[in-house]
Amino acid sequence: MPEDAPADPRNVYAATKLHQEHLVACYEREHPGTVAIALRYHNVYGPRMPRDTPYAGVASIFRSALERGEAPRLFEDGGQRRDFVHVHDVARANLAALTAPAPESRAFNVASGTPHTVGEMAGALSAAFGAGAPDPEVVGGYRLGDVRHVVASPERAAAELDYRAAVTFDDGMREFAVAPLR
């Protein structure tokens, strides 16, 4: 999904993210010379993610379950595709946006550009968590407002900010499995 795809927020969380971009655009119009850059983080994971909160990303929710000795619980069939991006890459994207030479106002996806299913992520995390970690469990159902697949195009950030995600999915999941949570 490129940044200029039509916006269609399906839940309150997505609507508030879009609204934040609209507020920043208003500020920019009212303050000539201001450059407004929106960074659209996709499914961020990594060290220091919040522990035991339903409002965290799916990777953090699964990691918290594993820490409690519980299986990650997969909605639907676990085949939902997402774009998982490591927090170290997110930090690098922020620096790229802050130091880019005179960028114009626009949004940039902060993503890997490589889809993985939620089931693949849960399996990789469980495997990396260590011996005795429970396997993910498909429980069906769904979360109201979730979409089946969301994968971002990283091309604009690569071209205009010289930013590309560097942490591979496998390396990131191995690190996240043992990283401290907050």
Secondary structure as UniProt FT lines:
FT   TURN            3..4
FT   HELIX           12..30
FT   TURN            32..33
FT   STRAND          37..41
FT   STRAND          43..45
FT   TURN            47..48
FT   TURN            54..55
FT   HELIX           58..67
FT   TURN            68..69
FT   STRAND          73..74
FT   TURN            76..77
FT   STRAND          81..86
FT   HELIX           87..99
FT   STRAND          106..110
FT   STRAND          115..117
FT   HELIX           118..129
FT   TURN            131..132
FT   STRAND          137..138
FT   TURN            144..145
FT   HELIX           155..161
FT   HELIX           169..178
//
